């Protein structure tokens, strides 16, 4: 309005369109109509042309609505007709032939981009994003390789780099040949042999289109900064030019150029002082940039004389070994030690032994988990990664915390125990259920750890298979044992109840009276430790046993009675 633009409805009239009375006439989406009604409660007559023009439903295959179509068409027609250099102008100031005019007529925006940039292929409709690059041609990389004045085999024939120094342009033309259809990285190392703090160029071919970009690597993390990050994400510039490449018969070829001094503070200056430049290289089998395992190396290259020498690369082998130790210890703790402790406390017949072994076993598992956790922290620091920057690390932290909490709850249960105390939700049941749920959760954490360790390796299924086989066996065996134990316990208790009933009947027949044994609170102590009550019955050496002083009216040879103390317990 400040620029003299008319209201939306007035503009429609100017371009011979009917006025609208409701916003739903230009857009049938409820949320859009509601937003416009809220913005312009008086209706379309006093609505801004730009806002409603953008809100219009697109016409046909266009990307604007009816009013904007008319406005844009009118403006382009005016611009064209007023341009005396327009190639279809009747005056034909440049003297184009009919053939040239036809060539100009069929020229598209995609054609202009292909002719004036380093892009080799692009979608024919440049106004729409697409994964189909149907305009352009693959660059002729064979000629580039032939014309390269120098080359070096960085990994035999698996990774070959060729280059030519252009003195006039003060640039270097590179050709990388990779015997895999994956990504390739070529970096100028600030610290010789080290992948970190490297000015890197990483590229691959996707759907026939070469994608090569300028990176600055500050850590091994492949997503987010600091990490394997584009220069343009860190305040730098994209200084890789003349990009090309293709994939033919399993071989990837990438071509690009780079100035020896780009003026970008994130780029290493290649100096012609007689000394070689330290480089590092790596590659992977897929188009997703990730951990390259052993596909990496370092070298020194004099790009001006062609001198080349392999050097050693600073390896993260120490960190990798520490990480493997972490994984092994976690598997030992969660797949062997803790399950053994749970089985002991549940199934071993001698109650004193089983609780002692259970406590010893669980604290051993906690000790192993703490060591394994410290190893993970150390390995992460050695590898230059951020702590807890992925899902497995967070899940592992939670599992380690619960590995400590569960024994603490068990110790609290022992401290508050008394002969007459009933089981409470806290800490008794918390300890019981978390003791079972935490290992199950830890099994899931183990699988996320396997994924994190092997996600960039070609073959890793056997890790999942072996671990899953053992965990599945543990769950099946324990569940089967629990079912068998429960059935056995039920049958044994039924026999004992039947025997007790027969004993009670015999006792009544012998004049025992009307004593209600179901109302008697029975507590059995062995060495001062409660074994069971009527609310907490347990098996001792396979049989529920208890000696009870019965209130007899006469002496009986088969039952000993001590009436010196009514509360006496034998």
C-alpha positions in Angstrom: 0.0 0.0 0.0 2.9 2.4 0.7 4.0 1.8 -2.9 0.6 2.6 -4.3 -0.4 -1.0 -4.9 -4.2 -1.5 -5.0 -6.2 -3.8 -2.8 -6.5 -7.4 -4.0 -10.1 -7.1 -5.3 -9.3 -3.8 -7.0 -6.4 -5.5 -8.8 -8.7 -8.3 -9.9 -11.0 -5.8 -11.6 -8.0 -4.1 -13.3 -7.1 -7.5 -14.9 -10.7 -8.4 -15.7 -11.2 -10.9 -13.0 -14.3 -11.0 -10.8 -14.2 -9.7 -7.3 -14.4 -12.3 -4.5 -16.6 -12.1 -1.4 -15.0 -14.9 0.5 -11.4 -16.1 0.9 -12.6 -19.7 0.3 -13.0 -18.6 -3.4 -9.2 -18.5 -3.9 -8.1 -21.3 -1.5 -10.0 -24.3 -0.3 -7.7 -25.1 2.6 -9.5 -24.5 5.9 -6.3 -23.4 7.8 -5.5 -20.8 5.0 -9.0 -19.4 5.0 -9.1 -19.2 8.8 -5.8 -17.3 8.8 -7.0 -14.8 6.2 -10.2 -14.2 8.1 -8.3 -13.6 11.2 -5.9 -11.2 9.3 -8.6 -9.4 7.4 -11.8 -9.6 9.5 -13.6 -7.1 7.2 -13.2 -9.4 4.2 -11.3 -9.4 0.9 -12.2 -5.8 -0.2 -9.4 -4.4 2.1 -6.9 -7.3 1.8 -3.4 -6.7 0.5 -2.7 -7.8 -3.0 0.6 -9.5 -2.2 -0.8 -11.6 0.7 -3.8 -12.9 -1.2 -1.9 -13.3 -4.4 0.4 -15.8 -2.7 -2.6 -17.5 -1.1 -4.3 -18.2 -4.4 -4.5 -21.8 -5.5 -2.0 -22.5 -8.3 -3.4 -22.8 -11.8 -2.7 -25.9 -13.9 1.0 -26.7 -13.7 1.9 -23.2 -12.7 3.4 -22.1 -9.4 1.1 -19.0 -8.9 -2.6 -18.2 -9.0 -4.8 -16.4 -11.6 -4.1 -12.8 -10.5 -0.3 -13.3 -10.4 -0.3 -15.1 -13.7 -1.9 -12.1 -15.4 0.4 -9.6 -13.6 3.6 -11.5 -14.5 2.4 -12.1 -18.1 1.6 -8.4 -18.6 5.0 -7.4 -17.2 7.0 -9.8 -19.3 5.1 -8.8 -22.4 5.8 -5.2 -21.8 9.5 -5.9 -21.1 9.8 -8.0 -24.2 8.1 -5.6 -26.5 10.2 -2.7 -25.2 13.5 -4.5 -25.6 15.0 -3.5 -28.9 17.6 -6.3 -28.6 15.1 -9.1 -28.2 15.9 -11.7 -30.7 12.4 -11.8 -32.1 12.2 -8.1 -32.5 11.1 -7.3 -36.1 14.1 -5.0 -36.5 16.5 -7.9 -35.8 19.3 -5.6 -34.9 21.8 -8.5 -34.6 20.9 -10.0 -38.0 20.1 -13.5 -36.6 19.5 -16.2 -39.3 16.4 -18.3 -39.2 18.5 -21.2 -37.8 19.9 -19.1 -35.0 16.5 -17.7 -34.1 15.1 -21.3 -33.9 18.1 -22.3 -31.6 17.4 -19.3 -29.4 13.7 -20.1 -29.3 14.3 -23.6 -27.8 17.0 -22.5 -25.4 15.9 -23.1 -21.7 17.1 -21.9 -18.3 18.7 -25.4 -17.9 20.7 -24.8 -21.1 22.0 -21.5 -19.8 23.1 -23.1 -16.5 24.8 -25.9 -18.4 26.7 -23.6 -20.7 27.8 -21.1 -18.1 28.6 -23.2 -15.0 30.6 -26.3 -14.2 27.4 -28.4 -13.9 27.5 -31.4 -16.2 23.9 -32.6 -15.8 20.7 -31.0 -14.5 16.9 -31.5 -14.6 15.4 -30.0 -17.8 12.9 -28.1 -15.8 15.2 -26.0 -13.7 12.4 -24.4 -11.8 11.5 -27.6 -10.0 13.7 -29.8 -7.8 14.2 -33.3 -9.1 16.3 -36.4 -8.8 16.2 -37.0 -12.6 19.0 -35.1 -14.3 17.8 -35.5 -17.9 19.6 -32.5 -19.5 23.3 -32.3 -20.2 26.0 -34.9 -20.7 28.5 -36.8 -18.6 31.9 -35.1 -18.8 34.6 -36.8 -20.9 36.8 -37.8 -18.0 39.2 -40.0 -20.1 40.6 -36.9 -21.8 41.1 -35.2 -18.4 43.0 -38.3 -17.2 45.2 -38.4 -20.3 46.0 -34.7 -20.0 47.0 -35.0 -16.3 50.7 -34.5 -16.0 51.1 -36.3 -12.7 49.4 -39.2 -10.8 49.8 -41.2 -7.7 48.4 -44.5 -6.5 47.2 -43.9 -3.0 45.7 -47.3 -2.5 46.9 -49.2 -5.5 44.4 -49.1 -8.3 41.6 -48.7 -5.8 42.3 -45.0 -5.4 44.3 -43.0 -8.0 44.7 -39.2 -8.0 46.0 -37.3 -11.0 46.6 -33.6 -11.2 47.9 -30.8 -13.4 49.2 -27.5 -12.2 48.0 -24.5 -14.2 50.5 -21.8 -13.6 48.6 -19.1 -15.5 45.5 -19.6 -13.5 47.3 -20.6 -10.3 45.0 -23.6 -9.9 45.3 -27.4 -9.9 43.0 -29.7 -11.9 42.4 -33.0 -10.1 41.1 -36.3 -11.3 40.2 -39.0 -8.7 39.6 -42.6 -9.9 37.9 -44.9 -7.4 37.3 -48.6 -8.0 33.9 -48.5 -6.2 30.7 -46.7 -6.7 31.0 -44.7 -3.5 32.4 -41.5 -2.0 36.0 -40.3 -2.1 37.7 -37.8 0.2 40.9 -35.9 -0.6 42.2 -33.6 2.1 45.1 -31.1 2.7 46.2 -31.9 6.2 47.2 -29.1 8.6 48.6 -31.8 10.9 50.4 -34.4 8.7 48.8 -37.9 8.9 45.8 -36.7 10.9 42.3 -36.7 9.6 41.2 -34.0 12.0 41.8 -30.3 11.3 41.8 -31.1 7.5 40.8 -29.0 4.5 39.0 -31.7 2.6 37.2 -32.1 -0.8 34.6 -34.9 -0.7 32.6 -36.1 -3.6 30.4 -38.8 -5.1 28.1 -39.4 -8.0 24.4 -39.6 -7.3 21.9 -40.5 -10.0 24.4 -39.6 -12.7 25.2 -36.2 -11.1 28.6 -35.5 -9.6 28.4 -33.8 -6.1 31.7 -32.5 -4.9 32.0 -30.0 -2.1 34.5 -28.2 0.1 34.7 -29.4 3.8 36.6 -28.5 6.9 36.9 -31.5 9.3 37.2 -30.8 13.0 36.0 -34.1 14.4 34.9 -37.5 13.2 31.2 -36.7 13.6 29.6 -36.8 10.2 26.5 -34.8 11.0 26.5 -31.3 12.6 29.3 -28.9 13.3 32.0 -29.2 14.5 32.6 -32.3 12.5 32.8 -33.2 8.8 31.2 -29.9 7.9 30.8 -27.9 4.7 32.9 -24.7 4.5 29.7 -22.8 3.8 28.2 -24.0 7.1 31.2 -22.6 9.0 31.5 -19.1 7.5 33.7 -20.2 4.6 33.1 -20.5 0.9 32.6 -23.2 -1.7 35.9 -23.1 -3.6 35.7 -26.3 -5.6 35.2 -25.5 -9.3 34.9 -27.2 -12.7 33.1 -30.1 -11.1 32.5 -33.3 -13.1 32.3 -37.1 -12.8 30.6 -40.3 -13.6 30.2 -43.9 -12.6 31.0 -46.6 -15.2 31.3 -50.3 -14.7 31.8 -50.0 -10.9 34.5 -47.2 -11.3 33.8 -43.7 -10.0 35.6 -40.8 -11.5 35.6 -37.3 -10.0 37.1 -34.2 -11.6 37.5 -30.8 -10.0 39.7 -27.8 -9.8 41.0 -25.6 -6.9 43.0 -22.5 -6.7 46.3 -22.9 -4.8 45.2 -19.9 -2.7 41.5 -19.5 -2.4 41.6 -16.6 0.0 39.3 -18.6 2.3 40.6 -18.9 5.9 39.2 -22.4 6.0 41.3 -23.6 3.0 44.9 -24.6 3.1 47.3 -22.6 0.9 49.3 -24.8 -1.4 52.7 -23.2 -1.4 55.4 -23.6 -4.1 58.4 -23.6 -1.8 60.0 -26.9 -2.7 58.4 -28.7 0.2 55.6 -31.3 -0.3 52.0 -30.8 0.9 50.7 -33.3 3.5 47.5 -34.9 2.3 45.1 -37.5 3.6 42.6 -39.6 1.7 39.7 -41.9 2.4 36.8 -43.6 0.6 33.6 -45.6 1.2 31.5 -48.0 -0.7 28.3 -45.9 -0.7 27.2 -42.4 -1.4 26.6 -41.7 2.3 29.7 -40.2 3.9 30.6 -42.2 7.0 33.3 -44.0 8.9 35.8 -45.4 6.4 37.4 -48.2 8.5 40.7 -49.2 6.9 40.0 -47.3 3.6 42.2 -44.4 4.4 45.8 -43.2 4.3 48.3 -40.3 4.1 50.9 -39.1 1.8 53.1 -36.1 0.9 52.7 -34.6 -2.6 54.6 -31.8 -4.3 51.9 -30.6 -6.7 54.4 -28.5 -8.6 57.1 -31.1 -9.3 55.0 -34.3 -9.1 57.0 -35.8 -6.2 55.0 -38.3 -4.2 55.6 -40.4 -1.1 53.3 -42.5 1.1 53.3 -41.7 4.8 51.6 -43.1 7.9 48.2 -41.9 9.0 47.5 -41.3 12.7 45.1 -44.1 13.4 42.3 -44.4 15.9 43.2 -48.0 16.4 43.8 -47.4 20.1 40.3 -45.9 20.4 38.9 -48.8 18.4 40.5 -51.4 20.7 39.2 -49.6 23.7 35.7 -49.4 22.2 35.8 -53.2 21.5 36.8 -53.8 25.1 33.9 -51.7 26.2 31.5 -53.8 24.1 32.9 -57.1 25.3 32.6 -56.1 28.9 29.1 -54.9 28.5 28.1 -58.1 26.8 29.7 -60.1 29.6 27.9 -58.1 32.3 24.5 -58.0 30.8 24.4 -61.4 28.9 26.3 -63.6 31.5 26.8 -62.1 34.9 23.5 -60.4 35.6 21.4 -63.3 34.1 23.3 -65.8 36.3 22.6 -63.7 39.4 18.9 -63.6 38.6 18.7 -67.3 38.0 20.5 -68.1 41.3 18.1 -66.0 43.4 15.1 -67.5 41.7 16.0 -71.2 41.4 18.8 -72.3 43.7 17.3 -74.3 46.6 19.4 -73.3 49.5 18.1 -69.8 50.5 21.3 -68.7 52.3 23.6 -69.6 49.5 21.5 -68.2 46.7 21.1 -64.8 48.3 24.8 -64.6 49.0 25.7 -65.6 45.5 23.1 -63.3 44.0 24.5 -60.3 45.9 28.1 -61.1 45.0 27.2 -61.7 41.3 25.2 -58.5 40.9 27.9 -56.3 42.5 30.4 -58.0 40.2 28.2 -57.0 37.2 28.0 -53.5 38.4 31.7 -53.3 38.7 32.1 -54.5 35.1 29.5 -52.1 33.8 31.3 -49.1 35.5 34.6 -50.2 33.9 33.0 -50.6 30.5 31.3 -47.2 30.8 34.7 -45.5 31.6 36.2 -47.3 28.6 33.5 -45.9 26.3 34.2 -42.4 27.6 37.9 -42.8 27.0 37.4 -44.2 23.5 35.1 -41.3 22.6 37.7 -38.8 23.7 40.5 -40.6 21.8 38.4 -40.6 18.6 37.6 -36.9 18.9 33.9 -37.4 19.1 31.4 -35.5 21.2 30.2 -37.4 24.3 26.5 -38.6 24.1 26.1 -37.3 20.5 24.1 -40.4 19.3 21.3 -42.6 20.4 23.4 -45.5 21.7 25.5 -43.4 24.0 22.4 -41.9 25.7 20.7 -45.3 26.0 24.0 -46.8 27.4 24.2 -44.1 30.0 20.6 -44.9 31.2 21.4 -48.6 31.3 24.6 -47.9 33.4 22.6 -45.8 35.8 20.0 -48.5 36.3 22.7 -51.1 36.7 23.7 -49.2 39.9 20.2 -48.3 41.1 18.9 -51.9 41.1 21.5 -53.3 43.6 21.1 -50.2 45.7 17.4 -50.9 45.9 18.2 -54.5 46.9 20.5 -53.3 49.6 17.7 -50.9 50.9 15.3 -53.9 50.9 17.7 -55.8 53.1 18.2 -52.9 55.5 14.5 -52.3 56.2 13.7 -56.0 56.5 12.1 -57.4 59.6 10.4 -60.7 60.4 6.9 -59.2 60.5 7.4 -56.7 57.6 5.3 -57.3 54.5 6.7 -56.5 51.0 6.3 -52.9 50.1 6.2 -51.1 46.7 9.4 -49.3 47.6 12.0 -50.5 47.7 11.0 -54.2 47.5 8.9 -54.3 44.3 11.0 -51.6 42.6 14.0 -53.8 43.1 12.2 -56.9 41.9 10.7 -55.6 38.7 13.6 -53.3 37.8 15.9 -56.3 38.3 14.1 -58.0 35.4 13.3 -55.0 33.2 16.8 -53.5 33.2 18.6 -56.5 31.5 15.8 -56.5 28.9 16.4 -52.8 28.2 20.2 -53.5 28.2 19.7 -56.1 25.5 18.2 -53.4 23.3 21.1 -51.1 24.1 23.6 -53.8 23.0 21.9 -54.0 19.6 22.2 -50.2 19.2 25.8 -50.5 20.1 26.4 -53.1 17.4 24.7 -50.8 14.9 26.8 -47.8 15.9 30.0 -49.9 15.6 29.2 -51.6 12.3 26.9 -49.2 10.4 29.6 -48.3 7.9 30.9 -51.8 7.4 29.9 -53.9 4.4 29.3 -57.1 6.4 28.1 -57.1 9.9 25.0 -59.4 10.0 26.9 -62.0 12.0 27.2 -59.7 15.0 23.5 -59.3 15.2 23.0 -63.0 14.6 25.4 -64.3 17.3 24.3 -61.7 19.9 20.6 -62.2 19.1 21.0 -66.0 19.3 22.6 -65.8 22.8 20.1 -63.3 24.1 17.2 -65.2 22.6 18.5 -68.4 24.2 18.8 -66.7 27.6 15.2 -65.4 27.5 13.8 -68.8 26.3 15.8 -70.8 28.8 14.9 -68.5 31.7 11.3 -68.3 30.8 11.1 -72.1 30.4 12.8 -72.6 33.8 10.4 -70.1 35.4 7.3 -71.9 34.0 8.6 -75.4 35.0 9.5 -74.0 38.5 6.1 -72.5 38.9 4.3 -75.7 37.9 6.6 -77.8 40.2 6.0 -75.4 43.1 2.3 -75.5 42.6 2.2 -79.3 42.4 4.4 -79.6 45.5 2.2 -77.1 47.5 -0.9 -79.0 46.5 0.6 -82.2 47.8 1.7 -80.5 51.1 -1.8 -79.0 51.5 -3.4 -82.5 50.9 -1.0 -84.1 53.4 -1.7 -81.3 56.0 -5.4 -81.8 55.5 -5.0 -85.6 56.2 -2.9 -84.8 59.3 -5.5 -82.4 60.6 -8.3 -84.9 60.1 -6.3 -87.5 62.0 -5.6 -85.0 64.7 -9.3 -84.1 65.1 -10.3 -87.8 65.2 -7.9 -88.3 68.1 -9.5 -85.5 70.2 -7.5 -82.6 69.0 -10.5 -80.2 69.4 -11.7 -77.4 67.2 -8.5 -75.5 66.8 -8.6 -73.3 63.6 -5.2 -73.9 62.2 -5.9 -71.6 59.2 -5.9 -68.7 61.7 -2.4 -69.4 63.1 0.4 -67.1 62.1 3.4 -69.3 61.5 6.9 -67.9 61.2 9.9 -70.2 60.8 13.4 -69.0 61.7 16.7 -70.6 60.8 19.8 -68.9 62.2 17.7 -65.9 62.8 16.6 -65.6 59.2 12.9 -65.7 58.4 12.0 -68.4 55.8 8.3 -68.0 55.3 5.0 -67.0 56.8 1.5 -67.8 55.8 1.7 -64.7 53.5 5.2 -65.6 52.1 5.5 -69.4 51.7 8.7 -70.7 50.3 10.3 -74.1 49.5 13.1 -75.3 51.7 15.0 -78.2 50.2 12.1 -78.9 48.0 9.5 -79.2 50.8 7.5 -76.6 52.7 8.2 -77.6 56.3 7.4 -76.2 59.8 7.2 -77.7 63.3 4.2 -76.2 65.2 3.4 -76.5 68.9 -0.2 -77.7 69.0 -2.5 -76.9 72.1 -3.2 -80.5 73.2 -5.5 -81.5 76.0 -3.6 -84.7 76.6 0.0 -86.0 76.1 0.7 -87.5 72.7 3.9 -89.6 72.0 4.2 -88.3 68.4 4.0 -84.5 69.3 6.3 -82.7 71.7 4.6 -80.0 73.7 6.4 -77.4 75.8 3.8 -75.4 77.9 6.4 -73.4 79.8 5.8 -70.4 77.4 2.7 -69.8 75.4 4.8 -67.8 72.8 7.5 -70.5 72.5 8.5 -71.2 68.9 10.4 -74.3 67.8 
